[in-house]
Amino acid sequence: MTAHTAPAPPPVVVAARHAAPAWHAWRAWVVPVGSLLAFALWLWSLRGVELEETGGWGLLTALPGSWYAAFALTVLVHLWALLSRRPVSHLLVAPQVLLVAILFATTALVYDVPRYPWTYKHIGVVEYLLANGTVDRSIDIYHNFPGFFYLAAGLHRLTGIPVQDVAQWAQPTLALVAAAAVYWVLGGLTTSRRIRYGGVLLYTLGDWIGQNYFAPQALAFPVALFVLGGLLRSVPPGIEGMRFARLAERFPTAADDDLPRPSRFWRSRWGAVVMVVGFVYVVVSHPLSPMLLLAQSTVVCVLLRPARPWLPVVFLAIEEAWLLQAWPFLHSTYDLFDFGFHNVAPPTVPISDPLEDYETALWGARLLMVMVALLTVWGVLAAVAWRGRAGRMVVPLGMVAVPLALVLGQPYGNEGIFRAYLFALPWLAFVIALQLFDGKPAWTPERRLLATLAGAVMALLALPANFASELSYSVAASDVAAGEWFEEETPEGSVLLPFAFSFPVWSTADYPHHLPRAREGLEGIAAQPGFPEAATDETRLLAFTRDLCAQQPGTGPVYVAVGPSADDHVRLFGVAKLYVYRAYVHALETDPAFTPVFAEGQTRLFRCRA
């Protein structure tokens, strides 16, 4: 009997997984290694900063080449990650944090005291709270919106960090908070990390107005974005989330897979409570931000179907309740509304013979805003014509329209255009990022080139926009010491008459004793009528100063302040010849009408009326 062997089974063919070539492995390391290298370059560059070289291009002429290399590498790494075919991971946080550090922490590291002369009036409010424990609504507007100042005082109590040191590091810290808030609010429009991180990059490069220093709006703004992000997360997906069917038909939305899903938490009552708490903080911290937040949340509820469409009514009641508390001071001091197109014009500073290249450098900020506007127009047209995404433009453009409309009636004058730009910027960044960085369509060479050029040009313009005016932004420690001496050592009712408006004042708990009622800034000698005619020689300028001292209101003593802020003001704006100003300072020291009372470094205080 012959034994039969069973036939062998056919071989199983397994499709071989083609491992990525070894030379492709480097792509996974571009972001971490590139960020680490840029970080090392940036730290190294800080040793080579020469502040005495600050000139018409601001701090840019004082920075070494390694600083620019670190900045360029950071932007390139960020753009590479956004434009590569690799999935975007949260490693992109590294170049984003580094970009914020390079733009906003460089000055914190190279300056001895906080940047911006107007920072110090906020330090003074915090010091007042620490000394007195509560606010006095009759003093100034900050005491009527004290939320931010109570938080800063609490931070000091908790950590022991001096308030001035908190202010020194407020700008990079709050810039990071704002970037995180932009990422959060864009999550209410898309789940795509690529678009969200791209929007944050565009926002950071476009945010040049310097609102993120030690000030109430610096924290009120990201909290407002947090509230709007929660409200958007309570909206049902797709057409169901649109309030008007006709609007959905007129502006169709493509079936994109990055559309966000509603959040169970933000649709719940607890989510509503969190949003109300966030709105309360904004209301008690800043006069304008809650109005913008109220209007933008109303736009969301009109266009979409959030879970709690009545929230704007609650917000309005909270705003009215708080304004009633502040009404006596506001009504007697400010115009709450000021309608007119004059609000759109940017603020101006008298310039006679400015430092070489300064006027050219100022174009950086203007061109940056124009660049953002042009990219936004292109993004809208592309969404409508090329991709069938008109529906995705409705909400962000509605949010942009609110601050642009409210600026025509706000009481901040021509500073309002910058506030409108700030509140519109996150939504403008989304419109642009949706077209530049969305990875679902084919990555054509044209799209990559356009995205790279747009990012590179914005980065280039961001440098003069942020640093061109550094001679008026930087503050000397000796000027700060003089301001503190004036507030703590002179009798109540004394008047400070600085040569330049950029002199830091009101940084101590005693600042209310010398505060001109209903004013938030000092007009320096150089801003007074008749100054240009008097600034032709030191003798006439000295006589002009004597007359100003005699004309000051009240009967208290008057003190003239000169120092690095005045020297930089003269250099930057050319309001007088530098040799005339320095001869004038020497004349102050020898004229019997001016008694020297304080001297530190280049700063001098003179009493000119007993």
Secondary structure as the mmCIF struct_conf table of DSSP 4:
data_model
#
loop_
_struct_conf.conf_type_id
_struct_conf.id
_struct_conf.beg_label_comp_id
_struct_conf.beg_label_asym_id
_struct_conf.beg_label_seq_id
_struct_conf.end_label_comp_id
_struct_conf.end_label_asym_id
_struct_conf.end_label_seq_id
HELX_LH_PP_P HELX_LH_PP_P1 THR A 2 VAL A 13
HELX_LH_PP_P HELX_LH_PP_P2 ALA A 15 ARG A 17
HELX_LH_PP_P HELX_LH_PP_P3 ALA A 19 PRO A 21
HELX_RH_3T_P HELX_RH_3T_P1 ALA A 22 TRP A 29
HELX_RH_AL_P HELX_RH_AL_P1 VAL A 30 SER A 45
HELX_RH_3T_P HELX_RH_3T_P2 LEU A 46 GLY A 48
HELX_RH_3T_P HELX_RH_3T_P3 LEU A 51 GLU A 53
STRN STRN1 GLY A 55 GLY A 55
TURN_TY1_P TURN_TY1_P1 GLY A 56 TRP A 57
STRN STRN2 GLY A 58 GLY A 58
HELX_RH_3T_P HELX_RH_3T_P4 LEU A 59 ALA A 62
BEND BEND1 LEU A 63 LEU A 63
HELX_RH_AL_P HELX_RH_AL_P2 GLY A 65 LEU A 83
BEND BEND2 SER A 84 ARG A 86
HELX_LH_PP_P HELX_LH_PP_P4 PRO A 87 VAL A 88
HELX_RH_3T_P HELX_RH_3T_P5 HIS A 90 LEU A 92
HELX_RH_AL_P HELX_RH_AL_P3 VAL A 93 VAL A 100
HELX_RH_PI_P HELX_RH_PI_P1 ALA A 101 ALA A 105
HELX_RH_AL_P HELX_RH_AL_P4 THR A 106 VAL A 110
BEND BEND3 ASP A 112 VAL A 113
BEND BEND4 ARG A 115 TYR A 116
HELX_RH_3T_P HELX_RH_3T_P6 PRO A 117 THR A 119
HELX_RH_AL_P HELX_RH_AL_P5 TYR A 120 ASN A 132
BEND BEND5 GLY A 133 THR A 134
TURN_TY1_P TURN_TY1_P2 ARG A 137 ILE A 139
HELX_RH_3T_P HELX_RH_3T_P7 ILE A 141 ASN A 144
BEND BEND6 PHE A 145 PHE A 145
HELX_RH_AL_P HELX_RH_AL_P6 GLY A 147 THR A 159
HELX_RH_AL_P HELX_RH_AL_P7 VAL A 163 GLN A 168
TURN_TY1_P TURN_TY1_P3 TRP A 169 TRP A 169
HELX_RH_AL_P HELX_RH_AL_P8 ALA A 170 LEU A 186
TURN_TY1_P TURN_TY1_P4 GLY A 187 LEU A 189
HELX_RH_AL_P HELX_RH_AL_P9 ARG A 193 GLY A 206
BEND BEND7 ILE A 209 ILE A 209
BEND BEND8 TYR A 213 ALA A 215
HELX_RH_AL_P HELX_RH_AL_P10 PRO A 216 LEU A 232
TURN_TY1_P TURN_TY1_P5 ARG A 233 SER A 234
BEND BEND9 VAL A 235 VAL A 235
HELX_LH_PP_P HELX_LH_PP_P5 PRO A 236 PRO A 236
BEND BEND10 PRO A 237 PRO A 237
HELX_RH_3T_P HELX_RH_3T_P8 GLY A 238 GLY A 241
STRN STRN3 MET A 242 MET A 242
BEND BEND11 ARG A 243 ARG A 243
HELX_RH_AL_P HELX_RH_AL_P11 ALA A 245 ARG A 250
BEND BEND12 PHE A 251 PHE A 251
TURN_TY1_P TURN_TY1_P6 ASP A 257 ASP A 258
HELX_LH_PP_P HELX_LH_PP_P6 LEU A 259 SER A 263
HELX_RH_AL_P HELX_RH_AL_P12 ARG A 264 ARG A 267
BEND BEND13 SER A 268 SER A 268
HELX_RH_AL_P HELX_RH_AL_P13 ARG A 269 SER A 285
BEND BEND14 PRO A 287 LEU A 288
HELX_RH_AL_P HELX_RH_AL_P14 SER A 289 LEU A 303
STRN STRN4 LEU A 304 LEU A 304
BEND BEND15 ALA A 307 ALA A 307
TURN_TY1_P TURN_TY1_P7 PRO A 309 TRP A 310
HELX_RH_AL_P HELX_RH_AL_P15 LEU A 311 THR A 333
BEND BEND16 LEU A 336 LEU A 336
BEND BEND17 GLY A 340 GLY A 340
HELX_RH_3T_P HELX_RH_3T_P9 PHE A 341 VAL A 344
BEND BEND18 ALA A 345 ALA A 345
HELX_LH_PP_P HELX_LH_PP_P7 PRO A 346 PRO A 347
BEND BEND19 SER A 352 ASP A 353
HELX_LH_PP_P HELX_LH_PP_P8 PRO A 354 LEU A 355
TURN_TY1_P TURN_TY1_P8 GLU A 356 ASP A 357
HELX_RH_AL_P HELX_RH_AL_P16 TYR A 358 ALA A 385
TURN_TY1_P TURN_TY1_P9 TRP A 386 TRP A 386
BEND BEND20 ARG A 387 GLY A 388
HELX_RH_3T_P HELX_RH_3T_P10 ALA A 390 MET A 393
HELX_RH_AL_P HELX_RH_AL_P17 VAL A 394 LEU A 406
TURN_TY1_P TURN_TY1_P10 VAL A 407 GLY A 409
TURN_TY1_P TURN_TY1_P11 PRO A 411 TYR A 412
HELX_RH_3T_P HELX_RH_3T_P11 GLY A 413 GLU A 415
HELX_RH_AL_P HELX_RH_AL_P18 GLY A 416 LEU A 436
BEND BEND21 PHE A 437 PHE A 437
BEND BEND22 LYS A 440 PRO A 441
HELX_RH_AL_P HELX_RH_AL_P19 PRO A 445 PHE A 467
TURN_TY1_P TURN_TY1_P12 ALA A 468 SER A 469
HELX_RH_AL_P HELX_RH_AL_P20 GLU A 470 TYR A 473
HELX_RH_AL_P HELX_RH_AL_P21 ALA A 477 GLU A 489
BEND BEND23 THR A 490 THR A 490
HELX_LH_PP_P HELX_LH_PP_P9 PRO A 491 PRO A 491
TURN_TY1_P TURN_TY1_P13 GLU A 492 GLY A 493
STRN STRN5 VAL A 495 PRO A 498
BEND BEND24 PHE A 499 ALA A 500
TURN_TY1_P TURN_TY1_P14 PHE A 501 SER A 502
BEND BEND25 THR A 508 THR A 508
TURN_TY1_P TURN_TY1_P15 ALA A 509 ASP A 510
HELX_RH_3T_P HELX_RH_3T_P12 TYR A 511 HIS A 514
HELX_LH_PP_P HELX_LH_PP_P10 LEU A 515 PRO A 516
TURN_TY1_P TURN_TY1_P16 ARG A 517 ALA A 518
BEND BEND26 GLU A 520 GLY A 521
HELX_LH_PP_P HELX_LH_PP_P11 LEU A 522 GLY A 524
HELX_RH_3T_P HELX_RH_3T_P13 ILE A 525 ALA A 527
BEND BEND27 GLN A 528 GLN A 528
TURN_TY1_P TURN_TY1_P17 PRO A 529 GLY A 530
HELX_RH_AL_P HELX_RH_AL_P22 PHE A 531 ALA A 534
TURN_TY1_P TURN_TY1_P18 ALA A 535 THR A 536
BEND BEND28 ASP A 537 ASP A 537
HELX_RH_AL_P HELX_RH_AL_P23 GLU A 538 GLN A 551
BEND BEND29 GLN A 552 GLY A 556
STRN STRN6 VAL A 558 VAL A 562
BEND BEND30 GLY A 563 GLY A 563
HELX_RH_AL_P HELX_RH_AL_P24 PRO A 564 PHE A 573
BEND BEND31 VAL A 575 ALA A 576
HELX_RH_AL_P HELX_RH_AL_P25 LEU A 578 THR A 590
TURN_TY1_P TURN_TY1_P19 PRO A 592 ALA A 593
BEND BEND32 PHE A 594 PHE A 594
STRN STRN7 THR A 595 GLU A 600
TURN_TY1_P TURN_TY1_P20 GLY A 601 GLN A 602
STRN STRN8 THR A 603 ARG A 609
#
